[in-house]
Amino acid sequence: MSTIQKAKSALISKQHEVVLFSSTAIALYGYDQGMMSLINTNYDYLDTMGIAEESPLVGIIVSVYYLGCAVGAVLASQLGDYKGRRPSIHTCLIVTAIGNLFMFVAGLGYNRGARTMMFLGRIIMGLGVGGIDAVIPVYSSELNESGARGKALAQEFQSNIFGLNMAFGINLGLTKGLGKENQWAWRIPIIAMQAYPVLLLTCIYRLPESPRWLVFHKRDDDAQEALVEIYGNEESEGKLDEIKKAHDEETSHAVGYNDMIWPSGKQFHPTMVTVMGQVNQALTGYGAVSVYGPQIFELLGFGVNKAEFLTLGNYISYFFLMTLAWLLIDKVGRRILMVLGAFGISLCFLILTLFGSLAMNSDKFGIPVQAVGIPGSVFLYIATGLFGIGWLSEIWLIPTEIFPSTSRAQGSAISVIIWGIANFAVTLLTPIGFNNLNYWLFLIFSITNLFAGWWTWAYSPETGRRSFEENQAFFDDAKKEGTWLVTRVDKGVFRHLPREKGNGERQPLLAGDGA
């Protein structure tokens, strides 16, 4: 290797390229959330779609995207298993770009059928983004060291918040510059999203296929080439034999969807941990906060203009606080961050219920809006940060750690399916909650976060620093002992990270830790 090549390799390794690519891909999801936040309140958009500002159709247009995500997750995971992780991602990016174009041209120069075109665009784009969200965590985890897989995925999801900020910032700037009556204030943010799939499509050729997938399909020579590309000649020596050995061991764990979704299936317990992780993430309420941010701040007594800028501030704070997630996730563990995060968010929403009540009755009690809105905003900022640290990336990481490679794509697909259905419900019902419950919506989120924290504490094992075999042992022991309670299985050792690093921590994922 020449001096120039060594210097280039030191600056950005192939593994770093994978993380950078994965981060950019995951930013697509965040961009959509930030994009729709202000599009939903653009007068020209509402007029073009033929809907009123308080119509349930506002939420339906947003939420059908998540149904597309659920279907896209299944299709992409199947494609990823049969054709490879990289071809699956490539296809999803093309579908995402097509769906985005449908949204952009909806009602452009015509009125009849505009809403139908927008619905189609939302669903098609959901197919692509849902597929990306299903395949990217699997692909990324298969190419990162086990001791750093939490950090890598948390960094990728920090870029999700970057996408959220980028979209909302573009949207807010255009809304203030052009006005809510201008169609380009909502169309430009939509078409700007094309930068992501176009950029990724031009770079994907640089990425290797997953060596694990190649070994699974008996393409050992290609797997060796991919290992050299990832690690270099020296570090890749012996890794192919380790992958093949791990593959032989994991073949006995091969499962299908029937083994995962029925109570009698051998992977039903891990599947329920995955399912409830996504359900509980939706119950935190942060799908609603991300998509309907300005309306949330309006419940604290702020006018539209201030609410929009406070939302941008909340998203910026969210982005920087996510740094704590990737600093803590492999050191503290997934489980404790999720439990403390849920209970902390619950407390914040309980306090926000009080502030929301005071804001709505400020004239009656003679309370200045700022006296309620400012401390209320602080607690909302704190709650958002707690969600980012404790819930954004963890529930995507766990499925990659508890299923064997032969069923990891299916596990991630189930995760995205439940995420899509749960967020469909949340984004559909939240506008109805704004119109009928007002600040009591905060109390509902406080209660649902309590449930999420309790369930996680009771039933979700700590999967960090453990190999697939070690994590699978939890589920085997749970079956033998006849309980799913983490505190009772194997004397409660899965309540926290292992005190000493085991093989799953020391060995790279590619060497057979199964995550």
C-alpha positions in Angstrom: 0.0 0.0 0.0 1.4 3.4 -1.0 1.9 6.3 1.4 -1.0 8.2 -0.2 -3.3 5.2 0.1 -2.3 4.7 3.8 -3.0 8.4 4.5 -6.4 8.1 2.7 -7.2 4.9 4.7 -6.3 6.6 8.0 -8.6 9.5 7.2 -11.7 7.4 6.3 -11.8 3.7 6.4 -14.3 1.5 4.5 -16.1 1.0 7.8 -16.4 4.8 8.2 -17.7 5.0 4.7 -20.4 2.5 5.6 -21.4 4.6 8.7 -21.4 7.8 6.7 -23.5 6.2 3.9 -25.9 4.6 6.5 -26.2 7.9 8.4 -27.2 9.8 5.2 -29.7 7.1 4.3 -31.3 7.2 7.7 -31.5 11.1 7.5 -34.3 10.5 4.9 -36.7 9.5 7.6 -35.9 12.6 9.7 -36.2 14.9 6.6 -39.8 13.7 6.0 -40.8 14.5 9.5 -39.4 18.0 9.4 -40.7 18.6 5.9 -44.3 17.8 6.8 -44.3 19.9 10.0 -44.9 23.1 8.1 -46.3 21.8 4.9 -49.4 20.8 7.0 -50.0 24.4 7.9 -49.3 25.9 4.4 -52.5 27.5 3.1 -51.7 26.9 -0.5 -51.0 23.2 0.2 -54.3 22.8 2.1 -56.2 24.6 -0.7 -54.4 22.5 -3.4 -55.3 19.3 -1.6 -58.9 20.5 -1.0 -58.8 20.1 2.7 -59.4 22.3 5.8 -56.7 23.0 8.3 -58.5 21.0 11.0 -59.6 18.2 8.7 -58.7 14.6 9.7 -57.3 14.3 6.1 -54.3 16.3 7.2 -53.3 13.5 9.5 -54.3 10.8 7.0 -52.0 12.2 4.3 -49.1 12.2 6.8 -49.9 8.8 8.3 -50.3 6.7 5.1 -46.6 7.1 4.6 -46.1 4.9 7.6 -48.3 2.1 6.1 -46.0 2.3 3.0 -43.0 2.0 5.3 -44.5 -1.2 6.8 -45.0 -2.8 3.4 -41.6 -1.6 2.2 -39.9 -3.2 5.1 -41.2 -6.7 4.2 -40.3 -6.3 0.5 -36.9 -4.9 1.2 -35.9 -7.5 3.7 -36.9 -10.2 1.3 -34.9 -8.6 -1.5 -32.0 -8.1 1.0 -32.0 -11.8 1.8 -32.2 -13.0 -1.8 -30.2 -10.5 -3.8 -28.0 -8.8 -1.2 -28.1 -5.9 1.2 -26.7 -3.5 -1.3 -29.1 -4.2 -4.2 -32.0 -3.9 -1.7 -30.8 -0.5 -0.5 -30.2 0.6 -4.2 -33.8 -0.3 -5.1 -35.3 1.5 -2.0 -33.4 4.7 -2.9 -34.9 4.7 -6.4 -38.4 4.0 -5.0 -38.0 6.9 -2.5 -37.0 9.3 -5.3 -40.0 8.3 -7.4 -42.4 8.8 -4.5 -40.8 12.2 -3.7 -41.4 13.3 -7.4 -45.1 12.3 -7.1 -45.4 14.5 -4.1 -43.7 17.4 -5.8 -45.9 17.4 -8.9 -49.2 16.9 -6.9 -51.5 19.7 -8.0 -48.7 21.4 -10.0 -50.7 23.2 -12.8 -53.9 21.2 -12.1 -56.3 20.7 -9.3 -58.3 17.6 -10.0 -56.6 14.5 -8.7 -54.0 16.5 -6.7 -54.9 14.8 -3.4 -54.7 11.3 -5.0 -51.3 12.1 -6.4 -50.1 13.2 -3.0 -51.5 10.0 -1.4 -49.6 7.9 -4.0 -46.4 9.9 -3.4 -46.6 9.4 0.3 -47.2 5.7 0.0 -44.5 5.1 -2.6 -42.0 7.1 -0.7 -42.9 5.2 2.4 -42.1 1.9 0.6 -38.6 3.2 -0.1 -37.9 4.7 3.3 -39.4 1.8 5.1 -37.1 -0.5 3.2 -34.1 1.6 4.0 -35.0 1.6 7.7 -35.3 -2.2 7.6 -32.0 -3.0 5.7 -29.6 -0.2 6.8 -29.4 -1.2 10.5 -28.8 -4.8 9.5 -26.2 -3.9 6.9 -24.4 -1.4 9.3 -24.4 -3.8 12.2 -22.8 -6.6 10.1 -19.9 -4.3 9.2 -19.1 -2.8 12.6 -17.2 -4.0 15.7 -19.6 -5.4 18.3 -18.3 -3.2 21.1 -19.1 -0.2 19.0 -22.3 -1.3 17.2 -24.5 0.9 19.6 -22.3 3.9 19.0 -22.3 3.4 15.3 -26.1 3.1 15.1 -26.7 6.1 17.5 -24.4 8.2 15.3 -26.4 7.2 12.2 -29.6 8.2 14.0 -28.1 11.5 15.0 -28.1 12.2 11.3 -31.8 11.4 11.3 -32.2 14.5 13.5 -29.9 16.4 11.1 -32.4 15.6 8.3 -35.2 16.7 10.6 -33.4 20.0 11.2 -32.5 20.5 7.5 -36.0 20.0 6.3 -37.6 22.2 9.0 -35.0 24.9 8.5 -35.6 25.0 4.7 -39.3 25.0 5.2 -39.3 27.7 7.9 -37.0 29.9 5.8 -39.2 29.6 2.7 -42.4 30.1 4.7 -41.1 33.3 6.2 -39.7 34.5 2.9 -42.5 33.5 0.6 -45.5 33.3 2.9 -47.9 30.5 3.7 -50.0 31.3 0.6 -47.1 30.5 -1.8 -47.0 27.0 -3.3 -43.2 27.1 -3.6 -42.9 27.4 0.2 -44.1 23.8 0.4 -43.0 22.4 -3.0 -39.3 23.4 -2.7 -38.7 21.5 0.6 -40.2 18.4 -1.0 -38.0 18.4 -4.1 -34.9 19.3 -2.0 -35.2 15.9 -0.5 -34.1 14.5 -3.8 -30.5 15.4 -2.8 -30.4 12.4 -0.5 -31.3 9.5 -2.8 -29.4 11.1 -5.7 -26.2 11.5 -3.6 -26.6 8.0 -2.1 -27.2 6.4 -5.5 -23.9 7.9 -6.8 -22.0 6.6 -3.8 -23.4 3.1 -3.3 -21.1 1.5 -5.8 -18.2 2.2 -3.4 -19.7 0.0 -0.7 -18.9 -3.7 -0.2 -21.6 -6.3 0.1 -22.0 -7.8 3.6 -19.5 -10.7 3.9 -22.0 -12.5 6.1 -24.6 -12.4 3.4 -22.0 -13.6 0.8 -21.0 -16.6 3.0 -24.6 -17.4 3.6 -25.0 -17.7 -0.2 -21.8 -19.7 -0.6 -19.9 -17.0 -2.3 -16.7 -17.4 -0.3 -14.4 -15.8 -2.8 -16.6 -12.6 -3.0 -16.7 -12.6 0.8 -12.9 -12.7 1.0 -12.7 -9.8 -1.4 -15.2 -7.8 0.7 -13.2 -8.5 3.8 -10.0 -7.2 2.2 -11.9 -4.1 1.1 -13.2 -3.5 4.6 -10.2 -4.4 6.7 -7.2 -4.5 4.3 -5.0 -7.5 3.6 -3.5 -7.9 7.0 -6.5 -7.5 9.3 -8.8 -9.6 7.0 -6.7 -12.8 7.4 -8.6 -15.6 9.1 -11.9 -13.6 9.2 -13.4 -15.7 6.4 -13.0 -18.9 8.4 -14.5 -17.2 11.4 -17.5 -16.1 9.5 -18.0 -19.6 8.0 -17.7 -21.1 11.4 -20.3 -18.7 12.8 -22.5 -19.3 9.8 -22.5 -23.1 10.4 -23.4 -22.5 14.1 -26.2 -20.1 13.2 -27.7 -22.3 10.6 -29.2 -24.3 13.3 -31.0 -21.2 14.4 -32.5 -20.5 11.0 -36.2 -19.4 11.3 -39.0 -18.1 9.2 -41.8 -15.6 9.9 -44.0 -18.4 11.2 -41.3 -19.2 13.9 -41.4 -15.5 14.9 -45.1 -14.4 14.9 -46.8 -17.5 16.6 -46.5 -18.2 20.3 -45.2 -21.7 19.6 -42.4 -20.4 17.4 -38.8 -20.6 18.8 -38.2 -16.9 18.1 -41.6 -15.6 19.4 -40.1 -14.2 22.6 -37.4 -12.1 20.8 -40.0 -11.0 18.3 -42.2 -9.7 21.1 -39.3 -7.8 22.6 -38.8 -6.2 19.1 -42.5 -5.5 18.7 -43.0 -4.0 22.1 -39.9 -1.9 21.7 -41.5 -0.2 18.6 -44.9 0.1 20.3 -43.4 1.7 23.3 -41.3 4.1 21.2 -44.6 5.2 19.6 -46.2 5.6 23.0 -43.5 8.1 24.0 -45.4 10.5 21.7 -42.3 11.7 19.8 -43.7 10.8 16.4 -46.3 13.5 17.1 -43.7 16.0 18.5 -41.5 15.6 15.4 -44.4 15.9 12.8 -46.6 18.4 14.6 -43.9 20.4 16.5 -45.4 23.9 16.1 -48.9 22.8 17.2 -47.3 21.3 20.4 -45.8 24.7 21.3 -49.1 26.4 20.5 -50.6 24.4 23.3 -48.2 26.2 25.6 -49.8 29.6 24.6 -47.4 30.7 21.9 -48.5 32.2 18.6 -47.8 30.5 15.3 -44.6 32.5 14.5 -43.0 31.9 17.9 -44.1 28.3 17.9 -42.4 27.7 14.6 -39.1 29.1 15.8 -39.3 27.3 19.1 -39.8 24.1 17.2 -36.6 24.7 15.2 -34.8 25.4 18.5 -36.1 22.2 19.9 -34.9 20.2 16.9 -31.4 21.8 17.1 -31.2 21.0 20.8 -32.4 17.5 20.0 -29.5 17.0 17.5 -26.8 18.1 19.9 -28.2 16.1 22.8 -28.1 13.0 20.6 -24.3 13.1 21.1 -24.9 11.8 24.6 -26.7 8.8 23.1 -23.7 7.5 21.2 -21.4 8.3 24.1 -23.5 6.4 26.6 -25.2 3.5 24.7 -22.3 1.1 24.8 -21.1 2.2 28.3 -24.3 2.4 30.2 -26.4 0.0 28.2 -29.6 0.1 26.1 -32.0 -0.9 28.8 -31.2 1.7 31.5 -31.3 4.5 29.0 -34.7 3.4 27.8 -36.1 3.0 31.3 -34.8 6.3 32.6 -35.7 8.0 29.4 -39.4 6.9 29.5 -39.8 7.8 33.2 -38.1 11.2 32.6 -40.3 11.9 29.6 -43.4 10.9 31.6 -42.5 13.4 34.3 -41.9 16.2 31.8 -45.3 15.6 30.1 -47.0 15.6 33.5 -45.5 19.0 34.2 -46.5 20.1 30.7 -50.1 19.2 31.4 -50.0 21.8 34.2 -48.4 24.4 32.0 -50.8 23.7 29.2 -53.7 24.2 31.6 -52.3 27.5 32.8 -51.6 28.6 29.3 -55.2 28.0 28.2 -56.6 29.8 31.3 -53.9 32.5 31.4 -56.4 35.3 30.9 -58.7 33.9 33.6 -55.8 33.7 36.2 -54.0 36.8 34.9 -50.8 34.9 34.1 -48.5 36.3 31.4 -48.1 33.8 28.5 -44.3 33.9 28.9 -44.5 32.9 32.5 -46.0 29.6 31.4 -44.6 29.2 27.9 -40.9 29.6 28.7 -40.7 27.0 31.5 -43.0 24.8 29.5 -40.7 25.0 26.6 -37.7 24.1 28.7 -39.4 20.9 29.9 -40.4 20.1 26.3 -36.8 20.5 25.2 -35.7 18.2 28.1 -38.2 15.6 27.1 -37.1 15.7 23.5 -33.5 15.2 24.5 -34.4 12.3 26.8 -36.2 10.7 23.9 -33.2 11.1 21.6 -30.8 9.6 24.2 -33.0 6.8 25.4 -35.4 5.8 22.6 -34.4 6.9 19.1 -31.7 4.4 18.2 -32.0 1.7 20.9 -35.2 0.0 19.5 -33.6 -0.3 16.1 -30.4 -1.7 17.5 -31.9 -4.5 19.7 -33.3 -6.6 16.8 -29.9 -6.7 15.2 -28.5 -8.2 18.5 -31.1 -10.9 19.3 -31.7 -12.6 16.0 -29.3 -14.9 14.1 -28.0 -13.6 10.8 -30.3 -16.1 9.0 -33.3 -14.2 10.3 -32.0 -10.8 11.2 -33.5 -9.2 8.1 -36.9 -10.6 9.0 -36.5 -9.3 12.6 -35.7 -5.8 11.4 -38.6 -6.0 8.9 -41.0 -6.8 11.7 -39.5 -3.9 13.7 -40.2 -1.5 10.8 -43.7 -3.0 10.2 -44.7 -2.3 13.9 -43.0 1.1 13.7 -45.1 1.9 10.6 -48.4 0.8 12.1 -47.8 2.4 15.5 -46.7 5.7 13.9 -49.6 5.6 11.5 -51.9 5.5 14.5 -50.1 8.2 16.4 -49.8 10.7 13.5 -53.4 10.0 12.5 -54.9 10.5 16.0 -52.7 13.4 17.1 -54.4 16.1 15.1 -57.7 14.8 16.5 -56.2 15.1 19.9 -55.2 18.7 19.2 -58.7 19.6 18.3 -60.5 17.8 21.1 -58.2 17.2 24.0 -55.9 20.3 23.9 -53.4 20.2 26.7 -54.8 16.9 28.1 -52.9 15.3 25.3 -49.8 15.8 27.4 -51.3 13.8 30.2 -52.0 10.9 27.9 -48.4 10.9 26.7 -47.3 11.0 30.4 -49.3 7.8 31.1 -48.2 6.0 28.0 -44.5 6.8 28.8 -45.0 5.3 32.3 -46.2 2.1 30.6 -43.3 2.1 28.2 -40.8 2.5 31.1 -42.4 -0.2 33.1 -42.6 -2.8 30.3 -39.0 -2.2 29.3 -37.8 -2.6 32.9 -39.8 -5.8 33.3 -39.3 -7.6 30.0 -36.5 -6.1 27.9 -33.1 -7.6 28.5 -29.8 -5.8 28.2 -28.3 -6.9 24.9 -25.1 -4.7 24.8 -21.6 -6.2 25.0 -23.1 -9.6 24.4 -22.9 -12.0 21.4 -25.9 -13.4 19.6 -25.3 -16.7 21.5 -25.2 -14.9 24.8 -28.4 -12.9 24.1 -30.1 -16.0 22.7 -29.3 -17.8 26.0 -31.6 -15.3 27.8 -34.5 -16.4 25.7 -33.6 -20.1 26.1 -33.4 -19.7 29.9 -36.7 -17.7 29.9 -38.4 -20.7 28.3 -36.9 -23.2 30.7 -37.7 -21.1 33.7 -41.3 -20.3 32.5 -41.0 -16.5 32.9 -40.2 -13.5 30.7 -39.4 -11.2 33.7 -35.8 -10.0 33.3 -35.3 -9.9 37.0 -36.0 -13.6 37.3 -34.4 -15.1 34.2 -30.9 -16.4 35.0 -30.9 -14.6 38.4 -31.4 -11.2 36.7 -28.0 -11.0 35.0 -29.6 -9.4 32.0 -30.7 -6.4 33.9 -27.4 -4.7 33.1 -24.3 -4.9 30.9 -22.0 -7.9 31.7 -19.5 -6.9 34.3 -16.7 -8.3 32.3 -16.4 -8.2 28.5 -17.2 -11.5 26.9 -16.3 -12.8 23.4 -19.2 -10.9 21.9 -17.5 -7.6 22.9 -14.0 -8.5 21.9 -14.8 -10.0 18.5 -16.1 -8.1 15.5 -19.5 -8.7 14.2 -18.0 -10.2 11.1 -16.3 -12.7 13.2 -19.4 -14.4 14.4 -20.9 -12.6 17.4 -24.2 -12.7 15.6 -25.2 -9.1 15.9 
